[in-house]
């Protein structure tokens, strides 16, 4: 009589995904068809998606700094993402769809894909459960991947608010634990980061704070301070503000009310909030 195979566990997920390639495990036709359908829809939606007018609050946003949230919800002049940025987000989405296929092929159980959940009227869609654990799948640069690998994400190094986001997905279903599955986009390193109750936030309190802030007609205090640029007296945006799509309205009071000034350095643009000494590089228009 054949023995019943044991259910897979999340702690073997990484080695099992690599094992798909090492052991030449062929995906099922059913899973390949689902992957193809989801991938086609992901590509289509990323190409044609539009952002118009005010945005509503989502559970995926509750870890976002509140000033940035205020702009995303209250400002009717929403910034348009560049084609380059939209393409960057698309290949992150493609990697995440690929991981779902590989997880299934590796013999792990996936449930509740894109299940709608809700807390205090705020709606979100979790990625899935893997082997019964609420799991959020992320693609990351090497720099961001390190935060998951060394656990510093759970010690305050979380500028994108991933811990509040996964706290919401877990709390909405009465769970005290969850996990991230992360892939490094640059070298295909994989890592599973377990998140337990003590790492999570109390989501209803966070939602209450956000709702109170967005009632106001004026934005709250800035999310991050600007930084000194060398010893010249010049000041620039921090890296967190530099990537923000709302940096121009947010810092419109910089440079004595003239707004941000952009200078084109070899390693990328720098956004100056105060210019005492003119940089010896080309200035760009906003």
Kinemage of the C-alpha trace (Angstrom):
@kinemage 1
@onewidth
@group {chain A} dominant
@subgroup {mainchain}
@vectorlist {calphas} color= white
{ca unk a 1} P 0.000 0.000 0.000
{ca unk a 2} L 1.583 3.351 -0.996
{ca unk a 3} L 2.386 5.818 1.756
{ca unk a 4} L 0.690 9.192 1.734
{ca unk a 5} L 3.073 12.051 0.940
{ca unk a 6} L 3.506 14.673 3.636
{ca unk a 7} L 2.223 18.200 3.053
{ca unk a 8} L 4.928 20.689 2.121
{ca unk a 9} L 5.955 23.344 4.623
{ca unk a 10} L 6.932 26.966 4.035
{ca unk a 11} L 10.409 26.444 5.502
{ca unk a 12} L 11.427 24.321 2.475
{ca unk a 13} L 9.880 26.650 -0.100
{ca unk a 14} L 13.092 28.249 -1.384
{ca unk a 15} L 14.969 24.983 -1.919
{ca unk a 16} L 11.883 23.416 -3.478
{ca unk a 17} L 11.519 26.248 -6.017
{ca unk a 18} L 15.162 25.893 -7.049
{ca unk a 19} L 14.566 22.152 -7.151
{ca unk a 20} L 12.017 22.586 -9.938
{ca unk a 21} L 14.936 23.483 -12.221
{ca unk a 22} L 17.501 21.158 -10.685
{ca unk a 23} L 15.183 18.136 -10.897
{ca unk a 24} L 13.547 19.047 -14.241
{ca unk a 25} L 10.023 19.153 -12.774
{ca unk a 26} L 7.557 19.998 -15.527
{ca unk a 27} L 4.647 22.326 -14.674
{ca unk a 28} L 1.209 20.860 -15.253
{ca unk a 29} L -0.750 21.948 -18.311
{ca unk a 30} L -3.453 23.329 -16.018
{ca unk a 31} L -0.981 25.479 -14.062
{ca unk a 32} L 0.713 26.677 -17.263
{ca unk a 33} L -2.640 27.733 -18.704
{ca unk a 34} L -3.501 29.663 -15.530
{ca unk a 35} L -0.065 31.302 -15.608
{ca unk a 36} L -0.456 32.287 -19.263
{ca unk a 37} L -3.911 33.764 -18.652
{ca unk a 38} L -2.805 35.719 -15.566
{ca unk a 39} L 0.377 36.919 -17.267
{ca unk a 40} L -1.529 38.187 -20.298
{ca unk a 41} L -3.972 40.097 -18.078
{ca unk a 42} L -1.118 41.527 -15.987
{ca unk a 43} L 0.668 42.823 -19.082
{ca unk a 44} L -2.548 44.208 -20.593
{ca unk a 45} L -3.595 46.016 -17.424
{ca unk a 46} L -0.160 47.552 -16.809
{ca unk a 47} L -0.081 48.955 -20.339
{ca unk a 48} L -3.600 50.424 -20.390
{ca unk a 49} L -4.067 51.395 -16.728
{ca unk a 50} L -4.815 55.042 -16.007
{ca unk a 51} L -4.836 57.047 -12.801
{ca unk a 52} L -7.418 59.789 -12.871
{ca unk a 53} L -8.616 61.960 -10.024
{ca unk a 54} L -8.571 61.116 -6.353
{ca unk a 55} L -7.564 57.666 -5.140
{ca unk a 56} L -9.351 55.713 -2.391
{ca unk a 57} L -7.524 54.253 0.589
{ca unk a 58} L -6.474 50.599 0.236
{ca unk a 59} L -5.069 48.182 2.813
{ca unk a 60} L -1.902 47.937 0.734
{ca unk a 61} L -1.305 51.653 1.453
{ca unk a 62} L -1.728 51.842 5.205
{ca unk a 63} L 2.018 51.746 5.850
{ca unk a 64} L 2.616 54.648 3.472
{ca unk a 65} L 3.762 57.874 5.197
{ca unk a 66} L 0.626 59.888 5.942
{ca unk a 67} L 1.639 63.030 4.021
{ca unk a 68} L 2.190 60.954 0.883
{ca unk a 69} L -1.188 59.294 1.488
{ca unk a 70} L -2.824 62.692 1.884
{ca unk a 71} L -1.577 63.718 -1.562
{ca unk a 72} L -2.594 60.420 -3.181
{ca unk a 73} L -6.150 60.687 -1.823
{ca unk a 74} L -6.806 64.456 -1.786
{ca unk a 75} L -4.882 65.768 -4.780
{ca unk a 76} L -6.891 65.709 -8.021
{ca unk a 77} L -3.751 66.446 -10.101
{ca unk a 78} L -2.308 62.962 -9.844
{ca unk a 79} L 1.232 62.593 -11.274
{ca unk a 80} L 1.572 60.372 -14.312
{ca unk a 81} L 4.106 57.566 -14.048
{ca unk a 82} L 6.737 57.557 -16.778
{ca unk a 83} L 6.842 54.747 -19.292
{ca unk a 84} L 10.116 53.605 -17.735
{ca unk a 85} L 8.557 53.342 -14.265
{ca unk a 86} L 5.508 51.495 -15.575
{ca unk a 87} L 7.764 49.012 -17.371
{ca unk a 88} L 9.779 48.549 -14.168
{ca unk a 89} L 6.626 47.724 -12.209
{ca unk a 90} L 5.523 45.371 -14.976
{ca unk a 91} L 8.573 43.144 -14.837
{ca unk a 92} L 8.188 42.981 -11.078
{ca unk a 93} L 4.616 41.780 -11.637
{ca unk a 94} L 5.832 39.214 -14.176
{ca unk a 95} L 8.347 37.798 -11.697
{ca unk a 96} L 5.643 37.489 -9.050
{ca unk a 97} L 3.354 35.602 -11.447
{ca unk a 98} L 6.247 33.296 -12.330
{ca unk a 99} L 6.846 32.564 -8.648
{ca unk a 100} L 3.220 31.495 -8.229
{ca unk a 101} L 3.684 28.966 -11.046
{ca unk a 102} L 6.941 27.662 -9.553
{ca unk a 103} L 5.413 27.336 -6.091
{ca unk a 104} L 2.648 25.135 -7.481
{ca unk a 105} L 5.109 23.117 -9.562
{ca unk a 106} L 7.269 22.595 -6.469
{ca unk a 107} L 4.318 20.895 -4.764
{ca unk a 108} L 3.345 23.628 -2.325
{ca unk a 109} L -0.286 24.548 -1.785
{ca unk a 110} L -1.575 27.937 -2.885
{ca unk a 111} L -4.995 29.183 -1.764
{ca unk a 112} L -6.935 32.454 -1.586
{ca unk a 113} L -5.158 34.153 -4.501
{ca unk a 114} L -6.173 37.832 -4.583
{ca unk a 115} L -8.793 37.227 -1.898
{ca unk a 116} L -10.620 40.425 -0.949
{ca unk a 117} L -10.310 41.353 2.722
{ca unk a 118} L -11.572 44.352 4.695
{ca unk a 119} L -10.882 46.173 7.943
{ca unk a 120} L -13.037 49.117 9.084
{ca unk a 121} L -14.301 49.734 5.569
{ca unk a 122} L -10.861 49.696 3.940
{ca unk a 123} L -10.522 46.999 1.285
{ca unk a 124} L -7.473 45.099 0.085
{ca unk a 125} L -6.508 41.998 -1.850
{ca unk a 126} L -3.924 39.660 -0.361
{ca unk a 127} L -1.556 37.798 -2.677
{ca unk a 128} L -2.281 34.300 -1.391
{ca unk a 129} L -1.822 31.665 1.271
{ca unk a 130} L 1.105 29.300 0.812
{ca unk a 131} L 0.875 26.078 2.830
{ca unk a 132} L -1.827 27.733 4.920
{ca unk a 133} L 0.212 30.869 5.740
{ca unk a 134} L -0.893 34.336 4.602
{ca unk a 135} L 1.968 35.275 2.265
{ca unk a 136} L 2.852 38.409 0.343
{ca unk a 137} L 5.092 37.942 -2.698
{ca unk a 138} L 7.580 40.719 -3.448
{ca unk a 139} L 10.223 41.395 -6.085
{ca unk a 140} L 13.071 43.608 -4.911
{ca unk a 141} L 16.374 45.183 -5.880
{ca unk a 142} L 19.491 43.884 -4.135
{ca unk a 143} L 19.346 46.885 -1.790
{ca unk a 144} L 15.720 46.227 -0.793
{ca unk a 145} L 16.197 42.443 -0.716
{ca unk a 146} L 18.810 42.849 2.022
{ca unk a 147} L 16.162 44.323 4.344
{ca unk a 148} L 14.151 41.110 4.096
{ca unk a 149} L 17.221 38.857 4.338
{ca unk a 150} L 18.690 40.488 7.461
{ca unk a 151} L 15.314 41.201 9.079
{ca unk a 152} L 15.932 44.949 9.333
{ca unk a 153} L 12.555 45.472 7.652
{ca unk a 154} L 10.997 44.591 11.009
{ca unk a 155} L 13.253 46.985 12.902
{ca unk a 156} L 12.014 50.217 11.371
{ca unk a 157} L 13.780 49.972 7.988
{ca unk a 158} L 10.465 49.825 6.136
{ca unk a 159} L 9.986 52.975 4.006
{ca unk a 160} L 7.357 51.311 1.790
{ca unk a 161} L 5.195 50.141 4.698
{ca unk a 162} L 5.333 46.418 3.987
{ca unk a 163} L 4.886 45.373 7.631
{ca unk a 164} L 1.622 47.350 8.079
{ca unk a 165} L 0.396 45.937 4.762
{ca unk a 166} L 0.937 42.295 5.713
{ca unk a 167} L -0.356 43.025 9.224
{ca unk a 168} L -3.633 44.085 7.614
{ca unk a 169} L -3.945 40.948 5.483
{ca unk a 170} L -3.275 38.746 8.519
{ca unk a 171} L -5.508 40.672 10.942
{ca unk a 172} L -8.408 40.685 8.483
{ca unk a 173} L -8.429 36.895 8.706
{ca unk a 174} L -7.709 36.547 12.408
{ca unk a 175} L -4.148 35.320 11.893
{ca unk a 176} L -1.210 35.981 14.226
{ca unk a 177} L 1.494 35.162 11.700
{ca unk a 178} L 2.293 35.708 8.037
{ca unk a 179} L 5.265 35.641 5.677
{ca unk a 180} L 6.958 37.343 2.764
{ca unk a 181} L 8.401 35.451 -0.186
{ca unk a 182} L 10.906 37.765 -1.857
{ca unk a 183} L 12.914 37.441 -5.058
{ca unk a 184} L 15.978 39.531 -5.817
{ca unk a 185} L 15.360 40.857 -9.339
{ca unk a 186} L 19.095 41.090 -10.016
{ca unk a 187} L 20.328 37.577 -9.163
{ca unk a 188} L 17.246 35.363 -8.437
{ca unk a 189} L 18.034 34.950 -4.741
{ca unk a 190} L 14.920 33.906 -2.825
{ca unk a 191} L 14.069 34.389 0.831
{ca unk a 192} L 11.129 33.663 3.121
{ca unk a 193} L 10.716 36.128 5.993
{ca unk a 194} L 8.374 35.008 8.765
{ca unk a 195} L 6.345 37.736 10.459
{ca unk a 196} L 4.706 37.014 13.811
{ca unk a 197} L 2.254 38.884 16.030
{ca unk a 198} L 4.972 40.871 17.811
{ca unk a 199} L 6.259 42.252 14.499
{ca unk a 200} L 2.836 43.440 13.351
{ca unk a 201} L 1.024 46.706 13.954
{ca unk a 202} L -2.518 47.184 15.298
{ca unk a 203} L -4.245 47.943 12.015
{ca unk a 204} L -7.520 49.587 13.229
{ca unk a 205} L -5.502 52.232 15.109
{ca unk a 206} L -3.464 52.968 11.995
{ca unk a 207} L -6.578 53.246 9.837
{ca unk a 208} L -8.195 55.590 12.363
{ca unk a 209} L -5.133 57.862 12.290
{ca unk a 210} L -5.094 57.941 8.486
{ca unk a 211} L -8.806 58.742 8.236
{ca unk a 212} L -8.390 61.652 10.664
{ca unk a 213} L -5.451 63.039 8.665
{ca unk a 214} L -7.158 62.898 5.273
{ca unk a 215} L -10.166 64.799 6.581
{ca unk a 216} L -7.968 67.895 6.777
{ca unk a 217} L -7.678 70.391 3.936
{ca unk a 218} L -3.939 70.820 4.531
{ca unk a 219} L -1.330 68.037 4.447
{ca unk a 220} L 0.380 66.895 7.657
{ca unk a 221} L 4.074 67.405 8.385
{ca unk a 222} L 6.611 66.231 5.814
{ca unk a 223} L 7.451 62.541 5.918
{ca unk a 224} L 11.235 63.008 5.826
{ca unk a 225} L 13.655 65.883 6.314
{ca unk a 226} L 15.983 67.055 3.571
{ca unk a 227} L 19.719 66.364 3.902
{ca unk a 228} L 22.967 68.320 3.717
{ca unk a 229} L 24.789 68.021 0.385
{ca unk a 230} L 28.426 68.079 1.461
{ca unk a 231} L 29.672 71.167 3.312
{ca unk a 232} L 28.505 73.784 0.789
{ca unk a 233} L 25.302 74.613 2.650
{ca unk a 234} L 23.225 73.065 -0.120
{ca unk a 235} L 20.447 70.687 0.842
{ca unk a 236} L 18.795 67.863 -1.122
{ca unk a 237} L 15.912 65.433 -0.786
{ca unk a 238} L 16.495 62.151 1.011
{ca unk a 239} L 16.297 59.016 -1.127
{ca unk a 240} L 12.764 58.296 0.153
{ca unk a 241} L 11.520 61.696 -1.023
{ca unk a 242} L 13.438 61.518 -4.310
{ca unk a 243} L 11.384 58.513 -5.425
{ca unk a 244} L 8.053 59.972 -4.319
{ca unk a 245} L 5.679 61.031 -7.141
{ca unk a 246} L 4.404 63.918 -4.984
{ca unk a 247} L 7.788 65.517 -4.303
{ca unk a 248} L 7.110 68.657 -6.351
{ca unk a 249} L 3.861 69.768 -4.653
{ca unk a 250} L 5.159 68.534 -1.298
{ca unk a 251} L 8.354 70.627 -1.514
{ca unk a 252} L 6.871 73.626 -3.352
{ca unk a 253} L 8.036 75.838 -0.457
{ca unk a 254} L 11.707 74.917 -0.986
{ca unk a 255} L 14.283 77.321 -2.459
{ca unk a 256} L 12.447 80.286 -0.945
{ca unk a 257} L 9.154 79.299 -2.515
{ca unk a 258} L 10.490 78.556 -5.999
{ca unk a 259} L 10.257 74.804 -5.517
{ca unk a 260} L 12.736 72.023 -6.129
{ca unk a 261} L 15.729 72.486 -8.414
{ca unk a 262} L 17.036 69.446 -10.293
{ca unk a 263} L 20.680 68.862 -11.171
{ca unk a 264} L 21.880 66.073 -13.448
{ca unk a 265} L 24.768 64.221 -11.800
{ca unk a 266} L 26.587 61.240 -13.340
{ca unk a 267} L 24.957 58.889 -10.830
{ca unk a 268} L 21.480 60.351 -11.306
{ca unk a 269} L 19.310 63.370 -10.591
{ca unk a 270} L 19.512 65.241 -7.298
{ca unk a 271} L 16.638 67.372 -6.064
{ca unk a 272} L 17.823 70.485 -4.247
{ca unk a 273} L 15.706 72.153 -1.578
{ca unk a 274} L 18.304 74.856 -0.928
{ca unk a 275} L 21.106 76.092 -3.166
{ca unk a 276} L 23.836 78.177 -1.543
{ca unk a 277} L 26.576 77.236 -4.003
{ca unk a 278} L 25.582 76.440 -7.595
{ca unk a 279} L 26.479 72.818 -8.480
{ca unk a 280} L 28.913 72.448 -11.363
{ca unk a 281} L 26.549 70.221 -13.348
{ca unk a 282} L 23.669 70.781 -15.737
{ca unk a 283} L 20.384 71.998 -14.225
{ca unk a 284} L 17.240 70.348 -15.561
{ca unk a 285} L 13.777 71.821 -15.853
{ca unk a 286} L 10.970 70.335 -13.732
